[in-house]
Amino acid sequence: MNTASFERPEGGLTSSAHRRALIVVAAGSGTRLGHALPKAAVPLSRRSILEHALDAVTEPLGFGVVVIVVPSDASGFERLPDLRGELAARIGADVRLTAGGASRAASVAEGVHQVEEHARSQGWDPERTAVLIHDAARALTPSDVYRRVTHAVEAGAAAAVPGLPVADTIKQIRPSDGQGEESVEATPPRARLRAVQTPQGFSLEVLQRIRKDLADLDDRQAEQITDEGMAAEHLGHRVVVVPGDERGLKITTPTDLVTARGLLGETGASGPHVPSVVPRIGVAHDIHAFASPDEPCSLMLGGLEWPRERGLAGHSDGDAAAHAACAALFSAAGMGDLGTHFGADTIGTARADMEGASGVRLLEQAADLVRGSGYAIGNISIQLVANRPKFAPRREESEAALTRAAQAPVSVAATTSDGLGFTGRGEGIMATATALIYAAS
């Protein structure tokens, strides 16, 4: 690429004296996002989060090399070779793919190593090479933010980070001693606070020193340094803050994904769609076997505990009625299933805050996610098939519990299978749920 075509940095040296590199960190697992895919491979408006993140990487930004750091197991990134070729052709640069490490710091270190290799091969001066590090999870960050960060580095800043004014009042907390609640230690002046984003920029020479400094820290010290800007502070460098952008939100949770789709003019949690103006109906089944007699546990069903009844084996508390209601809501909204949002294997493990959550808690979350996608919930109907427990005496109590959780009408009915099948043999319980949703006005 002809570096003479680069933009002249504001107040810095001529662009011909500088080289530019970009590291895109896309190696995160995406556990909190609730998908059985690496975060950057999760769909966002028909394309992956990574593809959206690369949209802002344009030829006028002048990058001579772009390094994309992906998980060592790149399953879910089927289009990586195509993306690499498309980006290289679009910006006229060397585009490299490399496997990340067990931590973000390790992944960034691998990206820096790849930039160093390219810089040596091209005879670039590390002091005159600006390197930007960007999290693919900030997929909608516009090109202007890259430009502002690059200009700050080329104007002489050792490090530059984009930041936004903080809208919330922030409290510094005095940690609990284990005997009581946390308490407020101080309230920093909000006018002096910034929420920092990426890309963050550095000279390659500074990044090399940062990497060496981090390698000398013990694990506890290293864990306290959450980004490269903070590492530059640790070395005593002045870190310049340039204006960030509201679109540069970090996609971490399902709610963030909904927000990102909203910024793209869409809503939905597993595919691009606008809430239908006609009602949508979802149907789902959930089946749990009774727990082994030598592993006694309480029966949770329909949001209630059933004393002296043999419990169910399975995810969460095994509440087949609540689980079926969740799945029916997700089905109606086209949002996947329980595994999509709460974990593919053991419900709750995809989100630390939901680990071991009850069926009622899962239903609360499912209803919130569906509403966050632009829908209102009309009602949920659940049909239980089981020999026991005797459900009729507590039907209204169960309906009340599930209605509170969903914040929408829930009805429950129960029947037997006349001795047929696994439910007739008393081996387990099946629940079928039907959910009706519609576009919120």
VENRA-V151065 format. One record per pair of residues at least 12 apart in sequence whose ideal C-beta (glycine too) atoms are under 10 Angstrom apart, sorted by the first residue. I is the first residue (numbers start at 1). J is the second residue. If there is no record, write none. Layout:
BEGIN
I;J  I;J
END
This chain:
BEGIN
1;19  1;20  1;59  1;62  1;63  1;64  1;65  1;91  1;92  1;93  1;94  2;16  2;62  2;92  3;15  3;16  3;17  3;18  3;19  3;20  3;62  3;64  4;16  5;59  5;60  5;62  5;92  6;18  6;19  6;20  6;60  6;61  6;62  6;63  6;64  6;150  6;154  7;60  7;61  7;62  7;147  7;150  7;151  7;154  8;151  8;154  9;62  9;130  9;147  9;150  9;151  9;152  9;153  9;154  9;155  9;156  10;147  10;148  10;150  10;151  10;152  10;154  10;155  11;151  11;152  11;154  11;155  11;156  12;130  12;150  12;151  12;152  12;153  12;154  12;155  12;156  12;157  13;128  13;154  13;155  13;156  14;154  15;62  15;150  15;154  17;125  17;128  17;154  18;62  18;64  18;124  18;125  18;127  18;128  18;129  18;130  18;150  18;153  18;154  18;203  19;62  19;63  19;64  19;65  19;115  19;118  19;119  19;122  19;123  19;124  19;125  19;126  19;128  19;129  19;130  19;131  19;204  20;61  20;62  20;63  20;64  20;65  20;66  20;93  20;124  20;129  20;130  20;131  20;132  20;146  20;150  20;153  20;154  20;201  21;63  21;64  21;65  21;66  21;67  21;93  21;94  21;111  21;112  21;114  21;115  21;116  21;118  21;119  21;124  21;129  21;130  21;131  21;132  21;133  21;204  21;207  22;54  22;57  22;61  22;63  22;64  22;65  22;66  22;67  22;68  22;91  22;93  22;95  22;111  22;115  22;130  22;131  22;132  22;133  22;134  22;146  22;150  22;199  22;201  23;65  23;66  23;67  23;68  23;69  23;96  23;98  23;107  23;108  23;110  23;111  23;112  23;114  23;115  23;131  23;132  23;133  23;134  23;135  23;198  23;199  23;200  23;207  23;228  24;40  24;50  24;53  24;54  24;57  24;66  24;67  24;68  24;69  24;70  24;87  24;95  24;111  24;132  24;133  24;134  24;135  24;136  24;198  24;199  25;40  25;53  25;67  25;68  25;69  25;70  25;100  25;104  25;107  25;108  25;110  25;111  25;133  25;134  25;135  25;136  25;137  25;138  25;198  25;199  26;38  26;39  26;40  26;41  26;48  26;49  26;50  26;53  26;54  26;68  26;69  26;70  26;71  26;74  26;77  26;80  26;97  26;100  26;107  26;134  26;135  26;136  26;137  26;139  27;39  27;40  27;68  27;69  27;70  27;71  27;72  27;74  27;98  27;99  27;100  27;101  27;102  27;103  27;104  27;106  27;107  27;108  27;110  27;111  27;136  28;40  28;49  28;69  28;70  28;71  28;100  28;104  28;107  28;135  28;136  28;137  28;251  28;252  29;71  29;73  29;350  30;42  30;49  30;71  30;76  30;137  30;251  30;252  30;350  31;252  31;343  31;349  31;350  31;351  31;352  32;251  32;252  32;253  32;254  32;256  32;350  32;351  32;352  32;353  32;354  33;49  33;137  33;251  33;252  33;253  33;254  33;255  33;256  33;257  33;340  33;341  33;350  33;351  34;253  34;254  34;257  34;269  34;270  34;336  34;338  34;339  34;340  34;341  34;342  34;343  34;344  34;350  34;351  34;354  34;369  35;76  35;254  35;257  35;269  35;270  35;336  35;339  35;340  35;341  35;344  35;350  36;75  36;76  36;336  36;339  36;340  36;343  36;344  36;345  36;350  37;49  37;71  37;75  37;76  37;77  37;340  37;344  38;50  38;70  38;71  38;73  38;74  38;75  38;76  38;77  38;100  38;136  39;71  39;76  39;135  39;136  39;137  39;139  39;251  39;252  39;257  40;52  40;53  40;68  40;69  40;70  40;71  40;76  40;77  40;135  40;136  40;137  40;139  40;251  41;70  41;71  41;74  41;75  41;76  41;77  41;78  41;79  41;80  41;136  42;76  42;137  42;139  42;251  42;254  42;257  42;270  42;340  43;257  43;268  43;269  43;270  43;271  43;272  44;139  44;140  44;251  44;257  44;260  44;261  44;264  44;266  44;268  44;271  44;272  45;139  45;260  45;261  45;263  45;264  45;265  45;266  45;268  45;271  45;272  45;273  46;264  46;266  46;271  46;272  47;79  47;139  47;272  48;76  48;77  48;78  48;79  48;80  48;83  48;136  48;139  49;136  49;137  49;138  49;139  49;140  49;251  49;257  49;260  50;68  50;70  50;76  50;77  50;79  50;80  50;83  50;136  50;137  50;139  51;79  51;82  51;83  51;86  51;87  51;136  51;139  52;136  52;138  52;139  52;140  52;141  52;251  52;260  52;264  53;68  53;134  53;135  53;136  53;137  53;138  53;139  53;140  53;141  53;198  53;251  54;66  54;68  54;83  54;84  54;86  54;87  54;90  54;91  54;95  54;134  54;136  54;139  55;87  55;90  55;139  55;140  55;141  55;142  55;143  56;134  56;138  56;139  56;140  56;141  56;142  56;143  56;144  56;145  56;146  56;147  56;199  56;247  56;248  57;87  57;90  57;91  57;93  57;95  57;132  57;134  57;143  57;146  57;199  58;90  58;91  58;143  58;146  58;147  59;90  59;91  59;92  59;93  60;91  60;143  60;146  60;147  61;91  61;93  61;132  61;143  61;146  61;147  61;150  62;91  62;92  62;93  62;130  62;146  62;147  62;150  63;87  63;91  63;92  63;93  63;94  63;95  63;130  63;131  63;132  63;146  63;150  64;91  64;92  64;93  64;94  64;115  64;118  64;119  64;122  64;124  64;129  65;93  65;94  65;95  65;96  65;114  65;115  65;117  65;118  65;119  65;121  65;122  65;124  65;129  65;131  66;84  66;87  66;88  66;91  66;93  66;94  66;95  66;96  66;97  66;111  66;114  66;115  66;118  66;132  66;134  67;94  67;95  67;96  67;97  67;98  67;108  67;110  67;111  67;112  67;113  67;114  67;115  67;117  67;118  67;131  67;133  68;80  68;83  68;84  68;87  68;95  68;96  68;97  68;98  68;100  68;111  68;114  68;136  69;96  69;97  69;98  69;99  69;100  69;101  69;104  69;106  69;107  69;108  69;109  69;110  69;111  69;112  69;114  69;133  69;136  70;97  70;98  70;99  70;100  70;107  70;136  71;99  71;100  71;101  71;107  72;98  72;99  72;100  72;101  72;102  72;107  73;99  74;97  74;99  77;97  80;97  81;97  83;95  83;97  84;96  84;97  93;118  94;114  94;118  94;121  94;122  96;111  96;114  96;115  96;117  96;118  97;114  98;110  98;111  98;113  98;114  103;222  103;223  104;133  104;135  104;226  104;227  104;228  105;210  105;211  105;214  105;215  105;217  105;222  105;223  105;225  105;226  105;227  105;228  105;231  106;214  107;133  108;133  108;135  108;200  108;207  108;210  108;211  108;214  108;227  108;228  108;231  109;207  109;210  109;211  109;214  109;215  111;131  111;133  111;207  112;131  112;133  112;202  112;204  112;207  112;208  112;210  112;211  112;228  113;211  115;129  115;131  115;133  115;204  115;207  115;208  116;129  116;131  116;204  116;207  116;208  116;211  119;131  119;204  124;204  125;203  125;204  125;205  126;203  126;204  126;205  126;206  126;207  126;208  126;209  127;203  127;204  127;205  127;206  128;154  128;203  128;204  128;205  129;153  129;154  129;202  129;203  129;204  129;205  129;207  130;149  130;150  130;151  130;152  130;153  130;154  130;157  130;160  130;201  130;202  130;203  130;204  131;150  131;153  131;199  131;200  131;201  131;202  131;203  131;204  131;205  131;206  131;207  131;208  131;228  132;145  132;146  132;149  132;150  132;153  132;160  132;198  132;199  132;200  132;201  132;202  133;149  133;161  133;198  133;199  133;200  133;201  133;202  133;207  133;227  133;228  133;229  134;146  134;149  134;197  134;198  134;199  134;200  134;201  134;248  135;197  135;198  135;199  135;200  135;227  135;248  135;250  135;251  136;198  136;251  137;198  137;249  137;250  137;251  137;252  137;256  137;260  138;162  138;197  138;198  138;199  138;244  138;245  138;247  138;248  138;249  138;250  138;251  138;260  139;247  139;248  139;249  139;250  139;251  139;257  139;260  139;263  139;264  140;245  140;246  140;247  140;248  140;249  140;251  140;259  140;260  140;263  140;264  141;162  141;197  141;198  141;199  141;244  141;245  141;247  141;248  141;249  141;250  142;245  142;247  142;248  144;162  144;242  144;243  144;244  144;245  145;162  145;197  145;198  145;199  145;242  145;243  145;244  145;245  145;247  145;248  146;162  146;198  146;199  146;201  147;242  148;160  148;162  148;199  148;201  148;240  148;242  148;243  148;244  148;245  149;161  149;162  149;197  149;198  149;199  149;200  149;201  149;202  149;240  149;242  149;244  150;199  150;201  150;242  151;201  151;242  152;201  152;239  152;240  152;241  152;242  153;200  153;201  153;202  153;203  153;206  153;240  153;242  154;201  154;203  155;240  156;203  156;238  156;240  157;201  157;202  157;203  157;206  157;232  157;237  157;238  157;239  157;240  157;241  157;242  158;201  158;202  158;203  158;205  158;206  158;207  158;209  158;210  158;232  158;235  158;236  158;237  158;238  158;239  158;240  159;200  159;201  159;202  159;203  159;206  159;207  159;210  159;228  159;229  159;230  159;231  159;232  159;233  159;235  159;237  159;238  159;239  159;240  159;241  160;199  160;200  160;201  160;202  160;229  160;232  160;238  160;239  160;240  160;241  160;242  161;194  161;196  161;197  161;198  161;199  161;200  161;201  161;202  161;227  161;228  161;229  161;230  161;232  161;239  161;240  161;241  161;242  161;244  162;194  162;195  162;196  162;197  162;198  162;199  162;200  162;201  162;229  162;241  162;242  162;243  162;244  162;245  162;248  163;193  163;194  163;195  163;196  163;197  163;229  163;239  163;240  163;241  163;242  163;243  163;244  164;193  164;194  164;195  164;196  164;197  164;241  164;243  164;244  164;245  164;246  164;248  164;249  165;190  165;191  165;192  165;193  165;194  165;195  165;243  165;244  166;188  166;190  166;191  166;192  166;193  166;194  166;195  167;190  167;193  167;195  168;190  168;193  168;195  169;187  169;188  169;189  169;190  169;193  170;186  170;187  170;188  170;189  170;190  170;193  170;195  171;183  171;184  171;185  171;186  171;187  171;188  172;184  172;185  172;186  172;187  172;188  173;185  173;186  174;186  194;241  194;243  194;244  195;244  195;248  195;249  195;250  196;226  196;227  196;229  196;230  196;239  196;241  196;244  197;227  197;244  197;245  197;246  197;247  197;248  197;249  197;250  198;227  198;228  198;229  198;244  198;248  198;250  199;248  200;227  200;228  200;229  200;230  200;231  200;232  200;239  201;228  201;229  201;240  201;242  202;228  202;229  202;231  202;232  202;237  202;239  203;237  206;228  206;231  206;232  206;235  206;237  207;228  207;231  207;232  209;231  209;232  209;235  209;237  210;225  210;228  210;229  210;230  210;231  210;232  210;234  210;235  210;237  211;228  211;231  212;235  213;225  213;231  213;232  213;234  213;235  214;228  214;231  214;234  214;235  217;231  217;234  221;234  229;241  246;263  247;260  247;263  247;264  249;263  253;341  253;351  253;353  253;369  254;269  254;270  254;335  254;336  254;340  254;341  254;342  254;350  254;351  254;365  254;368  254;369  254;372  254;373  255;269  255;368  255;369  255;372  255;373  257;269  257;270  257;369  257;372  257;373  258;335  258;369  258;371  258;372  258;373  258;374  259;372  261;273  261;373  261;374  262;372  262;373  262;374  266;373  266;374  267;333  267;372  267;373  267;374  267;375  267;439  267;440  268;333  268;334  268;335  268;373  268;374  268;375  269;330  269;333  269;334  269;335  269;336  269;340  269;341  269;369  269;370  269;372  269;373  270;330  270;333  270;334  270;335  270;336  270;337  270;340  270;341  270;373  271;334  271;335  271;336  272;334  273;333  273;334  273;335  273;373  273;374  274;374  274;439  275;333  275;334  275;370  275;373  275;374  275;375  275;376  275;437  275;438  275;439  275;440  276;332  276;333  276;334  276;374  276;375  276;437  276;438  276;439  277;438  277;439  278;438  278;439  279;332  279;375  279;376  279;378  279;436  279;437  279;438  279;439  280;331  280;332  280;333  280;334  280;375  280;378  280;435  280;436  280;437  280;438  280;439  281;328  281;331  281;332  281;378  281;434  281;435  281;436  281;437  282;325  282;327  282;328  282;329  282;330  282;331  282;332  282;333  282;334  282;335  282;370  282;380  282;433  282;434  282;435  282;436  282;437  283;324  283;327  283;328  283;331  283;332  283;381  283;432  283;433  283;434  283;435  284;323  284;324  284;325  284;326  284;327  284;328  284;329  284;330  284;331  284;332  284;337  284;338  284;382  284;431  284;432  284;433  284;434  284;435  285;320  285;323  285;324  285;327  285;328  285;383  285;385  285;430  285;431  285;432  285;433  286;314  286;315  286;318  286;319  286;320  286;321  286;322  286;323  286;324  286;325  286;326  286;327  286;328  286;338  286;359  286;382  286;429  286;430  286;431  286;432  286;433  287;312  287;314  287;320  287;323  287;324  287;385  287;422  287;423  287;427  287;428  287;429  287;430  287;431  287;432  288;300  288;301  288;311  288;312  288;313  288;314  288;315  288;316  288;317  288;318  288;319  288;320  288;323  288;386  288;428  288;429  288;430  288;431  289;312  289;313  289;314  289;318  289;422  289;427  289;428  289;429  290;309  290;310  290;311  290;312  290;313  290;318  290;386  290;388  290;422  290;426  290;427  290;428  290;429  291;310  291;311  291;312  291;313  291;314  291;318  291;428  292;310  292;311  292;313  293;310  295;311  295;313  296;310  296;311  297;310  297;311  297;312  297;313  297;317  297;318  298;310  298;311  298;312  298;317  298;318  299;311  299;312  299;317  299;318  299;319  299;388  299;389  299;429  300;312  300;316  300;317  300;318  300;319  300;320  300;321  300;322  300;358  300;359  300;360  301;317  301;318  301;319  301;320  301;321  301;322  301;359  301;384  301;386  301;388  301;389  301;391  301;394  301;398  301;412  301;414  301;429  301;431  302;319  302;320  302;321  302;322  302;325  302;359  302;360  302;382  302;384  302;389  302;391  302;394  302;395  302;397  302;398  302;399  302;401  302;402  302;410  302;412  302;414  302;431  303;317  303;319  303;321  303;322  303;325  303;358  303;359  303;360  303;363  303;397  303;398  303;399  303;400  303;401  303;402  303;403  303;404  303;405  303;406  303;410  303;412  304;319  304;321  304;360  304;389  304;391  304;394  304;397  304;398  304;400  304;401  304;402  305;317  305;319  305;358  306;388  306;389  306;390  306;391  306;394  307;389  308;389  309;388  309;389  309;390  310;388  310;389  310;426  312;386  312;428  312;429  313;428  314;346  314;347  314;428  314;429  315;338  315;339  315;342  315;343  315;345  315;346  315;347  315;348  315;349  315;356  315;357  315;359  315;362  316;338  316;342  316;343  316;346  316;347  316;348  316;354  316;355  316;356  316;357  316;358  316;359  316;360  316;361  316;362  317;347  317;356  317;357  317;358  317;359  317;360  317;361  317;362  318;347  318;358  318;359  318;428  318;429  319;358  319;359  319;360  319;361  319;362  319;363  319;402  319;429  319;431  320;359  320;382  320;384  320;385  320;386  320;428  320;429  320;430  320;431  320;432  320;433  321;359  321;360  321;363  321;380  321;382  321;383  321;384  321;391  321;398  321;401  321;402  321;410  321;412  321;414  321;429  321;431  321;432  321;433  322;358  322;359  322;360  322;361  322;362  322;363  322;364  322;366  322;382  322;398  322;401  322;402  322;405  322;406  322;410  322;431  322;433  323;337  323;338  323;342  323;347  323;359  323;362  323;363  323;366  323;431  323;433  324;338  324;359  324;363  324;380  324;382  324;383  324;384  324;430  324;431  324;432  324;433  324;434  324;435  325;359  325;360  325;362  325;363  325;366  325;367  325;380  325;381  325;382  325;402  325;405  325;406  325;408  325;410  325;412  325;431  325;433  325;434  325;435  326;338  326;341  326;342  326;347  326;359  326;362  326;363  326;364  326;365  326;366  326;367  326;369  326;370  326;380  326;405  326;406  326;433  326;435  327;339  327;340  327;362  327;366  327;431  327;433  327;435  328;366  328;380  328;381  328;382  328;431  328;432  328;433  328;434  328;435  328;436  328;437  329;363  329;366  329;367  329;369  329;370  329;371  329;375  329;377  329;380  329;406  329;408  329;433  329;435  329;436  329;437  330;366  330;369  330;370  330;373  330;435  331;433  331;434  331;435  331;437  332;370  332;375  332;377  332;378  332;380  332;434  332;435  332;436  332;437  332;438  333;366  333;369  333;370  333;371  333;372  333;373  333;374  333;375  333;377  333;435  333;437  334;373  334;375  335;366  335;369  335;370  335;372  335;373  335;375  338;350  338;362  338;366  340;369  341;354  341;362  341;365  341;366  341;369  342;354  342;355  342;357  342;361  342;362  342;365  342;366  342;369  343;355  347;359  347;362  348;361  348;362  348;365  351;365  353;365  358;405  359;401  359;402  359;405  360;401  360;402  360;404  360;405  360;406  361;405  362;405  363;380  363;401  363;402  363;403  363;404  363;405  363;406  363;407  363;408  363;410  364;404  364;405  364;406  364;407  365;405  366;405  366;406  366;435  367;380  367;405  367;406  367;407  367;408  367;435  367;437  368;406  368;407  370;406  370;408  370;435  370;437  370;440  371;407  371;408  371;437  371;440  373;437  373;440  374;437  374;439  374;440  375;435  375;437  375;438  375;439  375;440  376;408  376;436  376;437  376;438  376;439  376;440  376;441  377;406  377;407  377;408  377;409  377;410  377;435  377;436  377;437  377;438  377;440  378;408  378;409  378;435  378;436  378;437  378;438  379;403  379;406  379;408  379;409  379;410  379;411  379;434  379;435  379;436  379;437  380;399  380;402  380;403  380;405  380;406  380;408  380;409  380;410  380;411  380;412  380;433  380;434  380;435  380;436  380;437  381;409  381;410  381;411  381;412  381;413  381;432  381;433  381;434  381;435  381;436  382;398  382;399  382;402  382;410  382;411  382;412  382;413  382;414  382;431  382;432  382;433  382;434  382;435  383;411  383;412  383;413  383;414  383;415  383;430  383;431  383;432  383;433  383;434  384;398  384;412  384;413  384;414  384;415  384;416  384;423  384;429  384;430  384;431  384;432  384;433  385;414  385;415  385;416  385;417  385;420  385;421  385;422  385;423  385;424  385;428  385;429  385;430  385;431  385;432  386;414  386;415  386;416  386;417  386;423  386;424  386;426  386;427  386;428  386;429  386;430  386;431  387;416  387;417  387;419  387;423  387;424  387;425  387;426  387;427  387;428  387;429  388;414  388;416  388;423  388;426  388;429  389;414  389;429  390;414  391;412  391;413  391;414  391;415  392;413  392;414  394;412  394;414  395;411  395;412  395;413  395;414  396;412  397;412  398;410  398;411  398;412  398;414  399;411  399;412  399;413  402;433  406;435  408;435  408;436  408;437  409;436  410;433  410;435  411;434  412;431  412;433  414;429  414;431  417;430
END
